[in-house]
Amino acid sequence: MTTRRQFLKTLGASAAGLALGNLGRAFASPLTSGEWSSVKNDKVRIAYIGIGNRGEQNIDEFAKTGMVEVTALCDIDMGANHTQKVMNMYPNAKRYTDFRELFEKGSNDFDAVCASVPDHMHFPIAMLAMSNGKHIYLEKPMCRTFLEAELMMEMARKHPEIVTQVGNQGHSEGNYFQFKAWKDAGIISDVTAIAAHMNNSRRWHNYDDKMQQMPGGEPMPTSMDWDAWTGPCAYHGYSDRYHQGNWRCWYDYGMGALGDWGAHLLDTAHEFLNLGLPYEINMKYAKGHNNYFFPYSSTILFRFAARDGMPPCDVTWYDGLDNQPPLPAGYGDSEYNPDVPATNQGNTPVANLNPGKIIYGRDLTFKGGSHGSTLKIIPSANSADIVNKLPEVPKSPSNHYVNFLRACKGEEKTRSPFEINGVLSQVFCLGVIAQRLNDRLFFDTRTKQFTNNAFANAMLSGMPPRKGWEDFYKLS
């Protein structure tokens, strides 16, 4: 097992001897379950970072629990139309435009944070939250680089008293409990192949793949803090094609369709089949490949070795309008999951194949949708033969938000903590590297290094952080 110091040294990261620097205050331990009994209203004091669009949806879901007291709001554009609803909902909450100021000045006001921000800001916010002893609910994907996931998992393991939860909310719904029960009962067994597909239109499908530079230099909203939005990434001038969810299109800021939907399609298979990290990542098909934004279509093959008595497993990812996987005989209709949260991306389901997965076991084949959708055995005639063997699937005791809050109070454990979701996020990071290089890569899962591409190894840590953001990689 590669140590953190060895990993940082191998990747060429500076400052192997890590310290809090000027970012983290003296470590503040969260309340224990016993101490909660003395809290006035038994609610979790929470600060929201990112309060528009997806942030607003998460805030609404937390409000439904009746378990939170909202004490602080933080967003890089408090003057935007999309932030006004939440600001009006919580007029007494303290307001910040920079999350660093939130922790510096308001850290005593809250016990937990929910961060609903672009992918490139997940890491610094999460690390600063944990270094300040704050529980954190973090939107998926967990992070944007392999190194970031490594550091986040290490921090979470070092401080088990801190509750972490990644926002793949299906991990607290029917799919989670069914997959575990069916796997434990041997219904899902000897899985050798999985196809995951997301073939809806994406924003970057209309971009010019011949572009020679990143966009920028457009008029910026006067109320926006663009420097805080940019965070540790290389600075680009403002463009509408980065803001309001468009950041997902760009390698510099997002994780594309794989990071966006993979967390909802592959989460249970990855956890309960103990897939870990792949030894091969092969970009089988790329349409519109370029240096700046994600391909219009991608087929990525991930190959996982045999483990824990289970056979090797190939996971193939398909995205793009023209790039659907072959369907097995008896597949039937593609069912749309109405419980998928609406986004400002557009929500028209694909006519003939909605986002989902196909799981090929030794004796049975399964199809499933996204998020909390449960699996079905195909062809359906096969299920009649084993209906009496199917185990009872337990009901979820809590949705993803309640699960997080109960964990903050010491009553449950989160189902998608950094230690579990981090490895899945690293799988996506490896896939994005293959997308960007448009190549076949071989990965040593022991040393956590590529064996056939030096450029790919450099990309494990991403570009060096912008000046002033280095200390986030030194928090412990």
N, C-alpha and C positions, 0 to 999 in steps of 0.2 A: 504494500500500500504506500503510495507516494505521500509524504508529509506535506503540509502546507508550505513549509519553508522550501522544500525541494521543488514544489510546484511553482512557487513564485520565482525561484531562481531559474528554473528551466525556461519559464516564459519571459524572462528578462525584466520582471517587475522590480521596481525600486523598493528599497526599505523592507528587507525581509524581517527585521526586528520590528514588530508592529506595536503601535501604542495608540492611545486615544487622541493624541494631538490636542488641538483646540476645539474639536467638534463635540466630543462626548463629555458630559458632566460626570461627576462622581456617580458611579453606577447606582441607580435607584431601583430597588427590588419591587416588583409588582405586589399587590396585596395578596396574601394567602387566603385560602378558602375560609379559614376561621375568622380572619379580620373583616371579611365581607359582612358578617353579621352586625358589625357596628356602623356600617355605612348607612347614612340617613335614609335613603330611599332604595338601597340595594340595586342601584342602576350603575352601569358601566359608564364612566365619564369618557366621552369620545371626541376626538378631533377629526375632521374630514379634510383630506388634502385632495383637491380636484373635485369641484362641486357641480359641474355641468355635465350634460350628456350621460355617459355611463356612471359618472359620479353621482348624479341626481338619482339614477335608478337604484344604486346601492344605498344611498341615504334613505330613500323611500322604503326599501326592504328592511333596513335597520329600524326605521320608525315603527314599522308594523309589529316588531317584536315587543314593543313597550319596555324594553330593557336598557335603553340608553338615555343618557343625559348629554346633550350636545353642548359642548363648552367652547369650541373653536372651529372656525372655517378658514381654509387656506386655498387660494387659487391665484394663478398668475394673471388673471383678468377679472377682477371683481366688478368691472364696469360693463362686461359683456351681457347681452340679452340672455344667454344660456345659463348664467350664474344667478340671475335675479330671483328665481323661484325659491331656491334654497336660502338665499340671504333673507328673503322675506319670511320664510318659515321659522328662522332662528335669529330674530333681530338682536337678541341679547348675547349671542355667541361672539367671542372676540374674533377679529378678522386680521388675516395676514395675506400677503402676496408672495412671500418667499418662505418655503418650509423650514429653512435654516433659522429664520427669525422666530417661527412658531416654536421650535424646540428651545431656542436660546431664551426667549422671553416668557413663553407660556407653558413650559414643561410641567409646572406644578398644577396646571388646570385640568389635566386629562390623564387617563390610565391607558388608553388604547387609541390607535389611529386606524382609519380606513383610507387607503391611497388608491385613487382611481385616476391615474395619470398615464401619459405615454410610456411605452415600454422602456425607453432609455432612461427614465427617471425612477424606475422601480428600485434599482440597486441602491442609489444614494439615500433615498428616503427610508428604505427598509433598514439599512445599516445604521443610520442615525437614530431611528426609532429604537432598535434593539440596544444600541449603546447607551440610550437614555432610559432603559428599563421599561419600554412601552410595548404592550401587545400590539400586533399589527395584522390587519386584514388587507391583503395586497391583491390587486387585480392580476389576472394571468395575461400573458406568460410571466413567470416569476421574474425573469431577467432577460438580458439581451446577449450576454457572452458566457462562455463556459467558465471562465474565471470568476465572474460575478456569482454564479450559482455555487461554485466551490466555497467562496468566502461567506456567502449567506448561510449555507448549510453548516459551516464550521461555527459561525457565530451562534446559530440556533442551538447546536449541540452543546456548546460551551455554557449556554444560559437556558437550561430546560425550564426555568421558571417563567420564561417569556413565551407567550402563546403566539403562534404564527398560523396563518391560514391563507392559502392562495385561492383566488376566486373562481375556480372551476366548480360552480355550484352543483353540478350533477353528481359530484362526489359525495353528496349527502342525500341523494335521492334514490329512486328505485334501481337504477342501473348498478349502483355501487353495491347495494345489499344483495341483489340477485346474482351478480357476477361472483361475488364472494361465496354465496351459498352454493351455487352450481359448481364452482371450482372445488370447493371443499367436499362436495358430494360425488365428484368424479363425472358429472354431466359434461362439464367443459374439461377436456383432458387431451394431452398430447397435441397441443396446438402447434402447427407447423407453418402457418401463413395467416396474415391479417392484411386486408386491404382497407384503408381509410380514405374517404373521398369527400371533397368539398368543392363543388363545381359551380357555385354561384358566381355572378359577376362581381368583380372587385374594382376598386377605384382606379388602380393603376392600369387597368385594361385599356384605358383611353389615352395613356401617356405615349410619347414618342420614344421608342427604344433606341433611336439613333442619337438621342441628346448627348451633348458633349460636356455639359456641366450641370451642377445642381441649380434649381431655380432660386431666386432671391431678389432683393432690392425693391419689393413691392411696398406700398404704403401700409404701415402697421397700425392696428388699433391703438389709439392714444392711451388707453388704460392698461395696456398689456406690458408685463415685465418679460421681455423676450430673452434677456440674459438668463433669468431664472428658468425659463422654459427650456433653454438650450442645455443647461446643466453641464455635465462633463464632456459632452460631445463637441466635435469640431464646429466652430461657429459658421453659420450660413445666415445671410440676410433673410429677413422675414418673407414668407410667401404663404398665400392661402393654401397652397398645395402641401403645406406641413401641418396646418392647424385643423382643429375640429375633426379629428380622427384620420386626417390624411397622412399623419406621420407613419401610419402602419405600412405605407407603400414603400418606404425608403430603408435601405440597409442601415443608414446612419442612425435611424430612430426606432424602427419597428422590427417585427419578426414575421411579417407577411401572413399569408393564409395558414401556413404550418403552425406558427406560434399562436395565432388567433384561435383556430379551430381544433388543432391537434390536442390541446388541453381538454377539450370537450369530447373528443372521439376516442382517444387512446389512453386516457387516464386509468381506467379500471383494468384494462388488459395489461398495461405496463406494470401496475402495482401487483396485481394478484397472480400474474404469470412470472413475476420476479425477473423481468427482462433486463433490467440494468442498462448498461451501455453497449452499443453495437460495435462489432469489430470491423464492419464495412459499411460505408455510406456511399451509394452510387447514384449519381444524377443520370437517370436513364433517359429523360426527355426534358428539354427546356425550349420553350417557345418565347421569343422576345427577350433573350438573355442580354443583359447590359450591365454596366458598372454601377448603376445608381438605384434602380428600383427592382422589385421582384419580377421574375418572369411572368408572362401572361399565363403560362401553363407549366406545371412541374410534375414529373414523376420521380420520386426518390425511393430507392430501395435501401432499407436498413436491415442488416443481417445480425442476428443475435445468436450467440453460442448456446450449446446445451448447458443446462444449469439445474441443480436440485432435482435430478431425475427426470427433467423435462427435455424434449428434443430441441434441436436448433429451430429458430423461428425467423421467418422473413416477414418484415412489415413493409408494405408498399404504400406510399402516400401519393394521392392523385389530387391535383387542383387544376383549375382552368376549364373554360366552357367546352373545349374540344377534347377533353382528356379524362373520360370516365373509365372506371375499371371494368373488366369483363365480369359479368354476373353469372353466378352458378345456376344450373337448371333448377326450376321451381322457386326462383327468388321471389316472384310475386310483385306486388305493388311496393313502391317506395313511399313510406309514410312520412308525412310532415309532422314535426313535433311542435304543437302550438304553444308549448311552455317555454320555447326559446325566447329570451328577452329581446325586445325590439331594440334596434340600433338606428343611428342616423346613416347607416351604410345602405339601407334599402333592404326590404324583407320579403321580396317576392320569391317564393320557393321555386326551385328548379322543377320544370314540368315533369321530367321522367326519372330524376334521381336526386333526392334531397341529401343533405349531409349525413353521413353514416359510416358504418363499417361492416365488413364481412369477415367472420372468424372461422377458419378451417381447422377443425379438430380431427382426431383419429377416426372417430365414428360418426360425428355429427358436424354440420355446418350451421352457423348462426348468423343472423343479420340484426343490426341494431342501428338506431338513429344517434342523435347527438344529445349532449347534456344528460338528463336523467332517464332518457328513453330505455326501456328494458329490451332484452334480447328475445328473438323468436327463433325457433328451430326451423330450418328449411331443408327440403320441402316440408310443408306443414304436416304431410302424412307421417313423417318420421316421428313427430312429437306424440302422435297417438300411441306409438309403441312403448314410450317411456313415461307416459303421463303419471303413472303410479309411482315412478321412481323419483319424480321431481321433489326436491325438499321444500319445506315451507320457507318462504322468504320473509325475514322479519321486516316489520315496518320501521321506517326511519324515526328515531325518537326526536329528531330536530333537523330543521333545514340548515343550510350552510351558515346562515347569519346567527341563528340561535345557537348552533353548535359552537361557533366562535365565542359568543358572549358567555355561554355556560362554561366554556373552557377558561375564559378570563376569571370566572368566579370559582374555578376549581371543581366544577361539577361534571365535566366531560373532557375528553381529549379531542382536539381537532382532527378531522379526517384528511385534510390536505395540508399538513404542516410543511415547512420548508424542507425538512429532512426527507420527506417522501416526494414532494413535488419537484424538488431541486434536481433529482436525477432525470426525471422526465423532461424538465426544462433543458438540461444539458443535451439530451437527445435532439431536441429541436435546434439548439445552437449548432450542433454538428451538422444537422440537415441544412441549415442556412449557410454554413460554410461551403457545403457541397453545391448549393444553389449558386452562390456567388462565384465560386471557381469553375462551376460547370464541369465537374470532374468526378472520378471514382477515387475514393479515399479509403485507406486502411488505418484503423485506429487500434492502438494497444491499450486495452482497458485496464491494465495493471499500472503502466506508467502514465496513462492519460495523455498520450502523445500520438500524433499521426506518424506513420512509419514511411510514407512515400511522398510527402509534400511539405517542404519547409514553410511555404506561404501559409498553408493551412494551420501549421503550428503557431505561427505568429498571430493568426486570427483567433486563437483560443482566448486570448486576453483582450482582443480588440485594439483599437487605436489608443495611444496614451491619453489619459484624461486632460482636459483643458487646465491651464494654470489656475490654481486655486481650488481644484477639485481632487487633488491627489490624496488628501487626508482621508477621504471616504474609503480608500482601499487599505488604510492602516488601522481602521477601527477594530477593536477586539472586545 
